[in-house]
């Protein structure tokens, strides 16, 4: 699967090493739904080089709280387990690629 649906345990495993991008979202969030195709495309295009995951904030409130996610969608970029960047709101695919390329 190119985009992983994460919980607390899988989140920690996925973000521990290398570059990863995590989308904090909810099913009722219209901007999150609009961003979904972009996240899916990135997952397919970058499979094997960047790990991409999604965290449903309704199902994983502790993770949302831990990373101070106040608005969704929030996309957080990690390198070797550490948050290095974030984007709040929906952006074009090129913006996410720009941030990811800066981390490689």
Secondary structure, DSSP 8 states (H G I E B T S, - for coil): --EEE--HHHHHHHHSSSEEEEEEE-TT-HHHHHHHHHHHHHHHHTTTTSEEEEEETTT-HHHHHHTT--SSSEEEEEETTEEEEEEES---HHHHHHHHHHH-
